């Protein structure tokens, strides 16, 4: 049996939230270094949409359905 994201998906929401927070935490120092090179709207848009889009992607995973082999 192959276990993929569709099999694991819905049951574990905590890893999705941890990943979202981890990505924001890791990208904040990068954006502080890039702050003078880009306009403020770029930083606000990127950091503001990073966590919600990761969470939305985590919620879009559907549980696997049982499949039967056809003869």
mmCIF file as Biopython writes it, N, C-alpha, C and O atoms, coordinates in Angstrom:
data_model
#
loop_
_atom_site.group_PDB
_atom_site.id
_atom_site.type_symbol
_atom_site.label_atom_id
_atom_site.label_alt_id
_atom_site.label_comp_id
_atom_site.label_asym_id
_atom_site.label_entity_id
_atom_site.label_seq_id
_atom_site.pdbx_PDB_ins_code
_atom_site.Cartn_x
_atom_site.Cartn_y
_atom_site.Cartn_z
_atom_site.occupancy
_atom_site.B_iso_or_equiv
_atom_site.auth_seq_id
_atom_site.auth_asym_id
_atom_site.pdbx_PDB_model_num
ATOM 1   N N  . UNK A ? 1  ? 0.846   -1.179 0.000   1.0 0.0 1  A 1 
ATOM 2   C CA . UNK A ? 1  ? 0.000   0.000  0.000   1.0 0.0 1  A 1 
ATOM 3   C C  . UNK A ? 1  ? 0.887   1.237  0.000   1.0 0.0 1  A 1 
ATOM 4   O O  . UNK A ? 1  ? 1.808   1.348  0.809   1.0 0.0 1  A 1 
ATOM 5   N N  . UNK A ? 2  ? 0.615   2.142  -0.886  1.0 0.0 2  A 1 
ATOM 6   C CA . UNK A ? 2  ? 1.373   3.382  -0.970  1.0 0.0 2  A 1 
ATOM 7   C C  . UNK A ? 2  ? 0.682   4.432  -0.108  1.0 0.0 2  A 1 
ATOM 8   O O  . UNK A ? 2  ? -0.511  4.691  -0.264  1.0 0.0 2  A 1 
ATOM 9   N N  . UNK A ? 3  ? 1.441   5.029  0.798   1.0 0.0 3  A 1 
ATOM 10  C CA . UNK A ? 3  ? 0.901   6.059  1.673   1.0 0.0 3  A 1 
ATOM 11  C C  . UNK A ? 3  ? 1.382   7.401  1.156   1.0 0.0 3  A 1 
ATOM 12  O O  . UNK A ? 3  ? 2.586   7.646  1.067   1.0 0.0 3  A 1 
ATOM 13  N N  . UNK A ? 4  ? 0.451   8.259  0.819   1.0 0.0 4  A 1 
ATOM 14  C CA . UNK A ? 4  ? 0.792   9.572  0.296   1.0 0.0 4  A 1 
ATOM 15  C C  . UNK A ? 4  ? 0.095   10.655 1.087   1.0 0.0 4  A 1 
ATOM 16  O O  . UNK A ? 4  ? -0.520  10.371 2.115   1.0 0.0 4  A 1 
ATOM 17  N N  . UNK A ? 5  ? 0.180   11.896 0.626   1.0 0.0 5  A 1 
ATOM 18  C CA . UNK A ? 5  ? -0.436  12.999 1.350   1.0 0.0 5  A 1 
ATOM 19  C C  . UNK A ? 5  ? -1.943  12.868 1.468   1.0 0.0 5  A 1 
ATOM 20  O O  . UNK A ? 5  ? -2.528  13.365 2.431   1.0 0.0 5  A 1 
ATOM 21  N N  . UNK A ? 6  ? -2.582  12.215 0.518   1.0 0.0 6  A 1 
ATOM 22  C CA . UNK A ? 6  ? -4.034  12.053 0.610   1.0 0.0 6  A 1 
ATOM 23  C C  . UNK A ? 6  ? -4.416  11.100 1.735   1.0 0.0 6  A 1 
ATOM 24  O O  . UNK A ? 6  ? -5.501  11.220 2.304   1.0 0.0 6  A 1 
ATOM 25  N N  . UNK A ? 7  ? -3.550  10.170 2.057   1.0 0.0 7  A 1 
ATOM 26  C CA . UNK A ? 7  ? -3.846  9.223  3.122   1.0 0.0 7  A 1 
ATOM 27  C C  . UNK A ? 7  ? -3.649  9.864  4.493   1.0 0.0 7  A 1 
ATOM 28  O O  . UNK A ? 7  ? -4.425  9.610  5.414   1.0 0.0 7  A 1 
ATOM 29  N N  . UNK A ? 8  ? -2.637  10.677 4.632   1.0 0.0 8  A 1 
ATOM 30  C CA . UNK A ? 8  ? -2.281  11.254 5.925   1.0 0.0 8  A 1 
ATOM 31  C C  . UNK A ? 8  ? -3.071  12.534 6.190   1.0 0.0 8  A 1 
ATOM 32  O O  . UNK A ? 8  ? -3.497  12.781 7.318   1.0 0.0 8  A 1 
ATOM 33  N N  . UNK A ? 9  ? -3.261  13.328 5.172   1.0 0.0 9  A 1 
ATOM 34  C CA . UNK A ? 9  ? -3.839  14.655 5.153   1.0 0.0 9  A 1 
ATOM 35  C C  . UNK A ? 9  ? -4.676  15.176 6.291   1.0 0.0 9  A 1 
ATOM 36  O O  . UNK A ? 9  ? -4.155  15.855 7.175   1.0 0.0 9  A 1 
ATOM 37  N N  . UNK A ? 10 ? -5.945  14.882 6.296   1.0 0.0 10 A 1 
ATOM 38  C CA . UNK A ? 10 ? -6.896  15.527 7.185   1.0 0.0 10 A 1 
ATOM 39  C C  . UNK A ? 10 ? -6.674  15.245 8.661   1.0 0.0 10 A 1 
ATOM 40  O O  . UNK A ? 10 ? -6.961  16.099 9.500   1.0 0.0 10 A 1 
ATOM 41  N N  . UNK A ? 11 ? -6.176  14.083 8.989   1.0 0.0 11 A 1 
ATOM 42  C CA . UNK A ? 11 ? -6.056  13.706 10.394  1.0 0.0 11 A 1 
ATOM 43  C C  . UNK A ? 11 ? -5.064  14.580 11.143  1.0 0.0 11 A 1 
ATOM 44  O O  . UNK A ? 11 ? -5.237  14.808 12.340  1.0 0.0 11 A 1 
ATOM 45  N N  . UNK A ? 12 ? -4.049  15.065 10.488  1.0 0.0 12 A 1 
ATOM 46  C CA . UNK A ? 12 ? -2.989  15.802 11.169  1.0 0.0 12 A 1 
ATOM 47  C C  . UNK A ? 12 ? -2.967  17.249 10.704  1.0 0.0 12 A 1 
ATOM 48  O O  . UNK A ? 12 ? -2.346  17.575 9.692   1.0 0.0 12 A 1 
ATOM 49  N N  . UNK A ? 13 ? -3.645  18.112 11.442  1.0 0.0 13 A 1 
ATOM 50  C CA . UNK A ? 13 ? -3.639  19.534 11.101  1.0 0.0 13 A 1 
ATOM 51  C C  . UNK A ? 13 ? -2.504  20.282 11.786  1.0 0.0 13 A 1 
ATOM 52  O O  . UNK A ? 13 ? -2.045  21.307 11.282  1.0 0.0 13 A 1 
ATOM 53  N N  . UNK A ? 14 ? -2.054  19.788 12.910  1.0 0.0 14 A 1 
ATOM 54  C CA . UNK A ? 14 ? -0.986  20.463 13.645  1.0 0.0 14 A 1 
ATOM 55  C C  . UNK A ? 14 ? 0.273   20.641 12.803  1.0 0.0 14 A 1 
ATOM 56  O O  . UNK A ? 14 ? 0.856   21.725 12.833  1.0 0.0 14 A 1 
ATOM 57  N N  . UNK A ? 15 ? 0.723   19.633 12.051  1.0 0.0 15 A 1 
ATOM 58  C CA . UNK A ? 15 ? 1.923   19.846 11.225  1.0 0.0 15 A 1 
ATOM 59  C C  . UNK A ? 15 ? 1.756   20.955 10.183  1.0 0.0 15 A 1 
ATOM 60  O O  . UNK A ? 15 ? 2.731   21.614 9.822   1.0 0.0 15 A 1 
ATOM 61  N N  . UNK A ? 16 ? 0.552   21.160 9.705   1.0 0.0 16 A 1 
ATOM 62  C CA . UNK A ? 16 ? 0.314   22.228 8.723   1.0 0.0 16 A 1 
ATOM 63  C C  . UNK A ? 16 ? 0.527   23.588 9.377   1.0 0.0 16 A 1 
ATOM 64  O O  . UNK A ? 16 ? 1.174   24.463 8.802   1.0 0.0 16 A 1 
ATOM 65  N N  . UNK A ? 17 ? -0.021  23.766 10.584  1.0 0.0 17 A 1 
ATOM 66  C CA . UNK A ? 17 ? 0.153   25.036 11.292  1.0 0.0 17 A 1 
ATOM 67  C C  . UNK A ? 17 ? 1.610   25.248 11.714  1.0 0.0 17 A 1 
ATOM 68  O O  . UNK A ? 17 ? 2.116   26.370 11.672  1.0 0.0 17 A 1 
ATOM 69  N N  . UNK A ? 18 ? 2.266   24.191 12.111  1.0 0.0 18 A 1 
ATOM 70  C CA . UNK A ? 18 ? 3.682   24.294 12.481  1.0 0.0 18 A 1 
ATOM 71  C C  . UNK A ? 18 ? 4.516   24.687 11.269  1.0 0.0 18 A 1 
ATOM 72  O O  . UNK A ? 18 ? 5.406   25.532 11.368  1.0 0.0 18 A 1 
ATOM 73  N N  . UNK A ? 19 ? 4.228   24.071 10.123  1.0 0.0 19 A 1 
ATOM 74  C CA . UNK A ? 19 ? 4.948   24.419 8.898   1.0 0.0 19 A 1 
ATOM 75  C C  . UNK A ? 19 ? 4.712   25.876 8.515   1.0 0.0 19 A 1 
ATOM 76  O O  . UNK A ? 19 ? 5.650   26.573 8.127   1.0 0.0 19 A 1 
ATOM 77  N N  . UNK A ? 20 ? 3.480   26.338 8.619   1.0 0.0 20 A 1 
ATOM 78  C CA . UNK A ? 20 ? 3.168   27.728 8.277   1.0 0.0 20 A 1 
ATOM 79  C C  . UNK A ? 20 ? 3.940   28.693 9.169   1.0 0.0 20 A 1 
ATOM 80  O O  . UNK A ? 20 ? 4.528   29.655 8.676   1.0 0.0 20 A 1 
ATOM 81  N N  . UNK A ? 21 ? 3.944   28.445 10.468  1.0 0.0 21 A 1 
ATOM 82  C CA . UNK A ? 21 ? 4.677   29.317 11.389  1.0 0.0 21 A 1 
ATOM 83  C C  . UNK A ? 21 ? 6.182   29.231 11.173  1.0 0.0 21 A 1 
ATOM 84  O O  . UNK A ? 21 ? 6.889   30.234 11.265  1.0 0.0 21 A 1 
ATOM 85  N N  . UNK A ? 22 ? 6.663   28.033 10.887  1.0 0.0 22 A 1 
ATOM 86  C CA . UNK A ? 22 ? 8.089   27.852 10.636  1.0 0.0 22 A 1 
ATOM 87  C C  . UNK A ? 22 ? 8.540   28.608 9.391   1.0 0.0 22 A 1 
ATOM 88  O O  . UNK A ? 22 ? 9.600   29.234 9.394   1.0 0.0 22 A 1 
ATOM 89  N N  . UNK A ? 23 ? 7.742   28.551 8.331   1.0 0.0 23 A 1 
ATOM 90  C CA . UNK A ? 23 ? 8.098   29.279 7.111   1.0 0.0 23 A 1 
ATOM 91  C C  . UNK A ? 23 ? 8.121   30.784 7.344   1.0 0.0 23 A 1 
ATOM 92  O O  . UNK A ? 23 ? 9.027   31.470 6.870   1.0 0.0 23 A 1 
ATOM 93  N N  . UNK A ? 24 ? 7.140   31.299 8.064   1.0 0.0 24 A 1 
ATOM 94  C CA . UNK A ? 24 ? 7.134   32.737 8.360   1.0 0.0 24 A 1 
ATOM 95  C C  . UNK A ? 24 ? 8.349   33.104 9.210   1.0 0.0 24 A 1 
ATOM 96  O O  . UNK A ? 24 ? 9.011   34.110 8.956   1.0 0.0 24 A 1 
ATOM 97  N N  . UNK A ? 25 ? 8.633   32.291 10.209  1.0 0.0 25 A 1 
ATOM 98  C CA . UNK A ? 25 ? 9.780   32.577 11.083  1.0 0.0 25 A 1 
ATOM 99  C C  . UNK A ? 25 ? 11.100  32.529 10.327  1.0 0.0 25 A 1 
ATOM 100 O O  . UNK A ? 25 ? 12.012  33.302 10.623  1.0 0.0 25 A 1 
ATOM 101 N N  . UNK A ? 26 ? 11.213  31.633 9.357   1.0 0.0 26 A 1 
ATOM 102 C CA . UNK A ? 26 ? 12.457  31.538 8.595   1.0 0.0 26 A 1 
ATOM 103 C C  . UNK A ? 26 ? 12.581  32.643 7.540   1.0 0.0 26 A 1 
ATOM 104 O O  . UNK A ? 26 ? 13.691  33.051 7.198   1.0 0.0 26 A 1 
ATOM 105 N N  . UNK A ? 27 ? 11.457  33.122 7.030   1.0 0.0 27 A 1 
ATOM 106 C CA . UNK A ? 27 ? 11.519  34.153 6.000   1.0 0.0 27 A 1 
ATOM 107 C C  . UNK A ? 27 ? 11.631  35.572 6.556   1.0 0.0 27 A 1 
ATOM 108 O O  . UNK A ? 27 ? 12.038  36.475 5.825   1.0 0.0 27 A 1 
ATOM 109 N N  . UNK A ? 28 ? 11.284  35.798 7.819   1.0 0.0 28 A 1 
ATOM 110 C CA . UNK A ? 28 ? 11.393  37.147 8.381   1.0 0.0 28 A 1 
ATOM 111 C C  . UNK A ? 28 ? 12.840  37.652 8.354   1.0 0.0 28 A 1 
ATOM 112 O O  . UNK A ? 28 ? 13.056  38.782 7.915   1.0 0.0 28 A 1 
ATOM 113 N N  . UNK A ? 29 ? 13.841  36.885 8.797   1.0 0.0 29 A 1 
ATOM 114 C CA . UNK A ? 29 ? 15.216  37.400 8.715   1.0 0.0 29 A 1 
ATOM 115 C C  . UNK A ? 29 ? 15.667  37.673 7.281   1.0 0.0 29 A 1 
ATOM 116 O O  . UNK A ? 29 ? 16.414  38.620 7.035   1.0 0.0 29 A 1 
ATOM 117 N N  . UNK A ? 30 ? 15.221  36.853 6.345   1.0 0.0 30 A 1 
ATOM 118 C CA . UNK A ? 30 ? 15.577  37.074 4.940   1.0 0.0 30 A 1 
ATOM 119 C C  . UNK A ? 30 ? 15.001  38.396 4.461   1.0 0.0 30 A 1 
ATOM 120 O O  . UNK A ? 30 ? 15.679  39.165 3.780   1.0 0.0 30 A 1 
ATOM 121 N N  . UNK A ? 31 ? 13.751  38.659 4.817   1.0 0.0 31 A 1 
ATOM 122 C CA . UNK A ? 31 ? 13.116  39.896 4.374   1.0 0.0 31 A 1 
ATOM 123 C C  . UNK A ? 31 ? 13.686  41.115 5.084   1.0 0.0 31 A 1 
ATOM 124 O O  . UNK A ? 31 ? 13.687  42.211 4.522   1.0 0.0 31 A 1 
ATOM 125 N N  . UNK A ? 32 ? 14.166  40.943 6.302   1.0 0.0 32 A 1 
ATOM 126 C CA . UNK A ? 32 ? 14.829  42.067 6.960   1.0 0.0 32 A 1 
ATOM 127 C C  . UNK A ? 32 ? 16.106  42.447 6.224   1.0 0.0 32 A 1 
ATOM 128 O O  . UNK A ? 32 ? 16.439  43.629 6.130   1.0 0.0 32 A 1 
ATOM 129 N N  . UNK A ? 33 ? 16.819  41.461 5.704   1.0 0.0 33 A 1 
ATOM 130 C CA . UNK A ? 33 ? 18.021  41.753 4.920   1.0 0.0 33 A 1 
ATOM 131 C C  . UNK A ? 33 ? 17.682  42.355 3.561   1.0 0.0 33 A 1 
ATOM 132 O O  . UNK A ? 33 ? 18.447  43.155 3.023   1.0 0.0 33 A 1 
ATOM 133 N N  . UNK A ? 34 ? 16.536  41.971 3.009   1.0 0.0 34 A 1 
ATOM 134 C CA . UNK A ? 34 ? 16.127  42.482 1.697   1.0 0.0 34 A 1 
ATOM 135 C C  . UNK A ? 34 ? 15.292  43.762 1.781   1.0 0.0 34 A 1 
ATOM 136 O O  . UNK A ? 34 ? 14.914  44.322 0.752   1.0 0.0 34 A 1 
ATOM 137 N N  . UNK A ? 35 ? 15.007  44.222 2.981   1.0 0.0 35 A 1 
ATOM 138 C CA . UNK A ? 35 ? 14.095  45.348 3.179   1.0 0.0 35 A 1 
ATOM 139 C C  . UNK A ? 35 ? 14.424  46.566 2.311   1.0 0.0 35 A 1 
ATOM 140 O O  . UNK A ? 35 ? 13.513  47.125 1.701   1.0 0.0 35 A 1 
ATOM 141 N N  . UNK A ? 36 ? 15.676  46.998 2.229   1.0 0.0 36 A 1 
ATOM 142 C CA . UNK A ? 36 ? 15.948  48.196 1.417   1.0 0.0 36 A 1 
ATOM 143 C C  . UNK A ? 36 ? 15.856  47.963 -0.092  1.0 0.0 36 A 1 
ATOM 144 O O  . UNK A ? 36 ? 15.779  48.927 -0.854  1.0 0.0 36 A 1 
ATOM 145 N N  . UNK A ? 37 ? 15.863  46.714 -0.537  1.0 0.0 37 A 1 
ATOM 146 C CA . UNK A ? 37 ? 15.887  46.431 -1.967  1.0 0.0 37 A 1 
ATOM 147 C C  . UNK A ? 37 ? 14.508  46.359 -2.621  1.0 0.0 37 A 1 
ATOM 148 O O  . UNK A ? 37 ? 14.399  46.449 -3.844  1.0 0.0 37 A 1 
ATOM 149 N N  . UNK A ? 38 ? 13.467  46.199 -1.829  1.0 0.0 38 A 1 
ATOM 150 C CA . UNK A ? 38 ? 12.123  46.027 -2.375  1.0 0.0 38 A 1 
ATOM 151 C C  . UNK A ? 38 ? 11.155  46.968 -1.665  1.0 0.0 38 A 1 
ATOM 152 O O  . UNK A ? 38 ? 11.411  47.376 -0.532  1.0 0.0 38 A 1 
ATOM 153 N N  . UNK A ? 39 ? 10.053  47.314 -2.314  1.0 0.0 39 A 1 
ATOM 154 C CA . UNK A ? 39 ? 9.071   48.183 -1.650  1.0 0.0 39 A 1 
ATOM 155 C C  . UNK A ? 39 ? 8.349   47.438 -0.520  1.0 0.0 39 A 1 
ATOM 156 O O  . UNK A ? 39 ? 8.323   46.207 -0.486  1.0 0.0 39 A 1 
ATOM 157 N N  . UNK A ? 40 ? 7.770   48.204 0.393   1.0 0.0 40 A 1 
ATOM 158 C CA . UNK A ? 40 ? 7.136   47.620 1.570   1.0 0.0 40 A 1 
ATOM 159 C C  . UNK A ? 40 ? 5.956   46.723 1.203   1.0 0.0 40 A 1 
ATOM 160 O O  . UNK A ? 40 ? 5.697   45.731 1.885   1.0 0.0 40 A 1 
ATOM 161 N N  . UNK A ? 41 ? 5.238   47.065 0.132   1.0 0.0 41 A 1 
ATOM 162 C CA . UNK A ? 41 ? 4.084   46.246 -0.244  1.0 0.0 41 A 1 
ATOM 163 C C  . UNK A ? 41 ? 4.517   44.830 -0.602  1.0 0.0 41 A 1 
ATOM 164 O O  . UNK A ? 41 ? 3.762   43.886 -0.373  1.0 0.0 41 A 1 
ATOM 165 N N  . UNK A ? 42 ? 5.706   44.661 -1.154  1.0 0.0 42 A 1 
ATOM 166 C CA . UNK A ? 42 ? 6.204   43.330 -1.499  1.0 0.0 42 A 1 
ATOM 167 C C  . UNK A ? 42 ? 6.373   42.481 -0.244  1.0 0.0 42 A 1 
ATOM 168 O O  . UNK A ? 42 ? 5.930   41.334 -0.198  1.0 0.0 42 A 1 
ATOM 169 N N  . UNK A ? 43 ? 7.011   43.046 0.767   1.0 0.0 43 A 1 
ATOM 170 C CA . UNK A ? 43 ? 7.247   42.313 2.007   1.0 0.0 43 A 1 
ATOM 171 C C  . UNK A ? 43 ? 5.929   41.998 2.708   1.0 0.0 43 A 1 
ATOM 172 O O  . UNK A ? 43 ? 5.735   40.881 3.190   1.0 0.0 43 A 1 
ATOM 173 N N  . UNK A ? 44 ? 5.025   42.971 2.769   1.0 0.0 44 A 1 
ATOM 174 C CA . UNK A ? 44 ? 3.741   42.751 3.425   1.0 0.0 44 A 1 
ATOM 175 C C  . UNK A ? 44 ? 2.920   41.698 2.696   1.0 0.0 44 A 1 
ATOM 176 O O  . UNK A ? 44 ? 2.286   40.852 3.328   1.0 0.0 44 A 1 
ATOM 177 N N  . UNK A ? 45 ? 2.929   41.747 1.381   1.0 0.0 45 A 1 
ATOM 178 C CA . UNK A ? 45 ? 2.169   40.763 0.609   1.0 0.0 45 A 1 
ATOM 179 C C  . UNK A ? 45 ? 2.750   39.363 0.785   1.0 0.0 45 A 1 
ATOM 180 O O  . UNK A ? 45 ? 2.010   38.411 1.033   1.0 0.0 45 A 1 
ATOM 181 N N  . UNK A ? 46 ? 4.053   39.234 0.660   1.0 0.0 46 A 1 
ATOM 182 C CA . UNK A ? 46 ? 4.684   37.924 0.762   1.0 0.0 46 A 1 
ATOM 183 C C  . UNK A ? 46 ? 4.503   37.321 2.145   1.0 0.0 46 A 1 
ATOM 184 O O  . UNK A ? 46 ? 4.048   36.185 2.273   1.0 0.0 46 A 1 
ATOM 185 N N  . UNK A ? 47 ? 4.853   38.070 3.177   1.0 0.0 47 A 1 
ATOM 186 C CA . UNK A ? 47 ? 4.762   37.536 4.531   1.0 0.0 47 A 1 
ATOM 187 C C  . UNK A ? 47 ? 3.317   37.386 4.997   1.0 0.0 47 A 1 
ATOM 188 O O  . UNK A ? 47 ? 3.001   36.496 5.786   1.0 0.0 47 A 1 
ATOM 189 N N  . UNK A ? 48 ? 2.445   38.260 4.503   1.0 0.0 48 A 1 
ATOM 190 C CA . UNK A ? 48 ? 1.039   38.208 4.901   1.0 0.0 48 A 1 
ATOM 191 C C  . UNK A ? 48 ? 0.263   37.065 4.270   1.0 0.0 48 A 1 
ATOM 192 O O  . UNK A ? 48 ? -0.729  36.608 4.837   1.0 0.0 48 A 1 
ATOM 193 N N  . UNK A ? 49 ? 0.691   36.601 3.124   1.0 0.0 49 A 1 
ATOM 194 C CA . UNK A ? 49 ? -0.028  35.513 2.460   1.0 0.0 49 A 1 
ATOM 195 C C  . UNK A ? 49 ? 0.646   34.160 2.626   1.0 0.0 49 A 1 
ATOM 196 O O  . UNK A ? 49 ? 0.058   33.138 2.272   1.0 0.0 49 A 1 
ATOM 197 N N  . UNK A ? 50 ? 1.849   34.128 3.150   1.0 0.0 50 A 1 
ATOM 198 C CA . UNK A ? 50 ? 2.590   32.873 3.258   1.0 0.0 50 A 1 
ATOM 199 C C  . UNK A ? 50 ? 1.865   31.854 4.147   1.0 0.0 50 A 1 
ATOM 200 O O  . UNK A ? 50 ? 1.580   30.744 3.699   1.0 0.0 50 A 1 
ATOM 201 N N  . UNK A ? 51 ? 1.568   32.210 5.380   1.0 0.0 51 A 1 
ATOM 202 C CA . UNK A ? 51 ? 0.911   31.270 6.302   1.0 0.0 51 A 1 
ATOM 203 C C  . UNK A ? 51 ? -0.498  30.905 5.852   1.0 0.0 51 A 1 
ATOM 204 O O  . UNK A ? 51 ? -0.836  29.721 5.857   1.0 0.0 51 A 1 
ATOM 205 N N  . UNK A ? 52 ? -1.345  31.873 5.460   1.0 0.0 52 A 1 
ATOM 206 C CA . UNK A ? 52 ? -2.695  31.480 5.024   1.0 0.0 52 A 1 
ATOM 207 C C  . UNK A ? 52 ? -2.699  30.553 3.816   1.0 0.0 52 A 1 
ATOM 208 O O  . UNK A ? 52 ? -3.535  29.653 3.741   1.0 0.0 52 A 1 
ATOM 209 N N  . UNK A ? 53 ? -1.798  30.748 2.881   1.0 0.0 53 A 1 
ATOM 210 C CA . UNK A ? 53 ? -1.777  29.872 1.707   1.0 0.0 53 A 1 
ATOM 211 C C  . UNK A ? 53 ? -1.270  28.476 2.046   1.0 0.0 53 A 1 
ATOM 212 O O  . UNK A ? 53 ? -1.726  27.498 1.454   1.0 0.0 53 A 1 
ATOM 213 N N  . UNK A ? 54 ? -0.339  28.367 2.985   1.0 0.0 54 A 1 
ATOM 214 C CA . UNK A ? 54 ? 0.120   27.044 3.419   1.0 0.0 54 A 1 
ATOM 215 C C  . UNK A ? 54 ? -1.025  26.316 4.128   1.0 0.0 54 A 1 
ATOM 216 O O  . UNK A ? 54 ? -1.240  25.127 3.897   1.0 0.0 54 A 1 
ATOM 217 N N  . UNK A ? 55 ? -1.756  27.022 4.983   1.0 0.0 55 A 1 
ATOM 218 C CA . UNK A ? 55 ? -2.885  26.416 5.693   1.0 0.0 55 A 1 
ATOM 219 C C  . UNK A ? 55 ? -3.990  26.034 4.716   1.0 0.0 55 A 1 
ATOM 220 O O  . UNK A ? 55 ? -4.588  24.964 4.840   1.0 0.0 55 A 1 
ATOM 221 N N  . UNK A ? 56 ? -4.263  26.897 3.752   1.0 0.0 56 A 1 
ATOM 222 C CA . UNK A ? 56 ? -5.268  26.581 2.730   1.0 0.0 56 A 1 
ATOM 223 C C  . UNK A ? 56 ? -4.857  25.351 1.924   1.0 0.0 56 A 1 
ATOM 224 O O  . UNK A ? 56 ? -5.695  24.504 1.614   1.0 0.0 56 A 1 
ATOM 225 N N  . UNK A ? 57 ? -3.603  25.250 1.593   1.0 0.0 57 A 1 
ATOM 226 C CA . UNK A ? 57 ? -3.116  24.071 0.879   1.0 0.0 57 A 1 
ATOM 227 C C  . UNK A ? 57 ? -3.218  22.815 1.717   1.0 0.0 57 A 1 
ATOM 228 O O  . UNK A ? 57 ? -3.522  21.743 1.194   1.0 0.0 57 A 1 
ATOM 229 N N  . UNK A ? 58 ? -2.968  22.933 3.015   1.0 0.0 58 A 1 
ATOM 230 C CA . UNK A ? 58 ? -3.100  21.785 3.901   1.0 0.0 58 A 1 
ATOM 231 C C  . UNK A ? 58 ? -4.539  21.330 4.048   1.0 0.0 58 A 1 
ATOM 232 O O  . UNK A ? 58 ? -4.803  20.140 4.223   1.0 0.0 58 A 1 
ATOM 233 N N  . UNK A ? 59 ? -5.465  22.263 3.977   1.0 0.0 59 A 1 
ATOM 234 C CA . UNK A ? 59 ? -6.885  21.906 4.083   1.0 0.0 59 A 1 
ATOM 235 C C  . UNK A ? 59 ? -7.447  21.334 2.794   1.0 0.0 59 A 1 
ATOM 236 O O  . UNK A ? 59 ? -8.478  20.662 2.808   1.0 0.0 59 A 1 
ATOM 237 N N  . UNK A ? 60 ? -6.787  21.590 1.695   1.0 0.0 60 A 1 
ATOM 238 C CA . UNK A ? 60 ? -7.325  21.132 0.414   1.0 0.0 60 A 1 
ATOM 239 C C  . UNK A ? 60 ? -7.050  19.654 0.150   1.0 0.0 60 A 1 
ATOM 240 O O  . UNK A ? 60 ? -7.582  19.085 -0.804  1.0 0.0 60 A 1 
ATOM 241 N N  . UNK A ? 61 ? -6.230  19.033 0.984   1.0 0.0 61 A 1 
ATOM 242 C CA . UNK A ? 61 ? -5.926  17.611 0.804   1.0 0.0 61 A 1 
ATOM 243 C C  . UNK A ? 61 ? -7.136  16.805 1.246   1.0 0.0 61 A 1 
ATOM 244 O O  . UNK A ? 61 ? -7.627  16.970 2.362   1.0 0.0 61 A 1 
ATOM 245 N N  . UNK A ? 62 ? -7.610  15.940 0.375   1.0 0.0 62 A 1 
ATOM 246 C CA . UNK A ? 62 ? -8.764  15.104 0.692   1.0 0.0 62 A 1 
ATOM 247 C C  . UNK A ? 62 ? -8.303  13.732 1.162   1.0 0.0 62 A 1 
ATOM 248 O O  . UNK A ? 62 ? -7.269  13.229 0.721   1.0 0.0 62 A 1 
ATOM 249 N N  . UNK A ? 63 ? -9.080  13.127 2.063   1.0 0.0 63 A 1 
ATOM 250 C CA . UNK A ? 63 ? -8.702  11.771 2.469   1.0 0.0 63 A 1 
ATOM 251 C C  . UNK A ? 63 ? -8.844  10.795 1.327   1.0 0.0 63 A 1 
ATOM 252 O O  . UNK A ? 63 ? -9.693  10.974 0.453   1.0 0.0 63 A 1 
ATOM 253 N N  . UNK A ? 64 ? -8.024  9.770  1.325   1.0 0.0 64 A 1 
ATOM 254 C CA . UNK A ? 64 ? -8.049  8.777  0.259   1.0 0.0 64 A 1 
ATOM 255 C C  . UNK A ? 64 ? -9.340  7.963  0.338   1.0 0.0 64 A 1 
ATOM 256 O O  . UNK A ? 64 ? -9.824  7.647  1.424   1.0 0.0 64 A 1 
ATOM 257 N N  . UNK A ? 65 ? -9.870  7.641  -0.796  1.0 0.0 65 A 1 
ATOM 258 C CA . UNK A ? 65 ? -11.051 6.773  -0.845  1.0 0.0 65 A 1 
ATOM 259 C C  . UNK A ? 65 ? -10.595 5.361  -1.140  1.0 0.0 65 A 1 
ATOM 260 O O  . UNK A ? 65 ? -9.545  5.142  -1.745  1.0 0.0 65 A 1 
ATOM 261 N N  . UNK A ? 66 ? -11.393 4.414  -0.706  1.0 0.0 66 A 1 
ATOM 262 C CA . UNK A ? 66 ? -11.005 3.038  -0.970  1.0 0.0 66 A 1 
ATOM 263 C C  . UNK A ? 66 ? -11.230 2.705  -2.430  1.0 0.0 66 A 1 
ATOM 264 O O  . UNK A ? 66 ? -12.274 3.015  -3.003  1.0 0.0 66 A 1 
ATOM 265 N N  . UNK A ? 67 ? -10.254 2.081  -3.008  1.0 0.0 67 A 1 
ATOM 266 C CA . UNK A ? 67 ? -10.342 1.735  -4.435  1.0 0.0 67 A 1 
ATOM 267 C C  . UNK A ? 67 ? -10.372 0.221  -4.573  1.0 0.0 67 A 1 
ATOM 268 O O  . UNK A ? 67 ? -9.643  -0.497 -3.889  1.0 0.0 67 A 1 
ATOM 269 N N  . UNK A ? 68 ? -11.210 -0.237 -5.449  1.0 0.0 68 A 1 
ATOM 270 C CA . UNK A ? 68 ? -11.249 -1.675 -5.709  1.0 0.0 68 A 1 
ATOM 271 C C  . UNK A ? 68 ? -10.700 -1.925 -7.102  1.0 0.0 68 A 1 
ATOM 272 O O  . UNK A ? 68 ? -10.905 -1.134 -8.022  1.0 0.0 68 A 1 
ATOM 273 N N  . UNK A ? 69 ? -10.020 -3.004 -7.234  1.0 0.0 69 A 1 
ATOM 274 C CA . UNK A ? 69 ? -9.442  -3.361 -8.545  1.0 0.0 69 A 1 
ATOM 275 C C  . UNK A ? 69 ? -10.548 -3.859 -9.458  1.0 0.0 69 A 1 
ATOM 276 O O  . UNK A ? 69 ? -11.401 -4.647 -9.048  1.0 0.0 69 A 1 
ATOM 277 N N  . UNK A ? 70 ? -10.526 -3.398 -10.684 1.0 0.0 70 A 1 
ATOM 278 C CA . UNK A ? 70 ? -11.512 -3.852 -11.660 1.0 0.0 70 A 1 
ATOM 279 C C  . UNK A ? 70 ? -11.000 -5.129 -12.340 1.0 0.0 70 A 1 
ATOM 280 O O  . UNK A ? 70 ? -9.806  -5.250 -12.617 1.0 0.0 70 A 1 
ATOM 281 N N  . UNK A ? 71 ? -11.906 -6.082 -12.608 1.0 0.0 71 A 1 
ATOM 282 C CA . UNK A ? 71 ? -11.460 -7.346 -13.216 1.0 0.0 71 A 1 
ATOM 283 C C  . UNK A ? 71 ? -11.035 -7.186 -14.645 1.0 0.0 71 A 1 
ATOM 284 O O  . UNK A ? 71 ? -10.637 -8.161 -15.284 1.0 0.0 71 A 1 
#
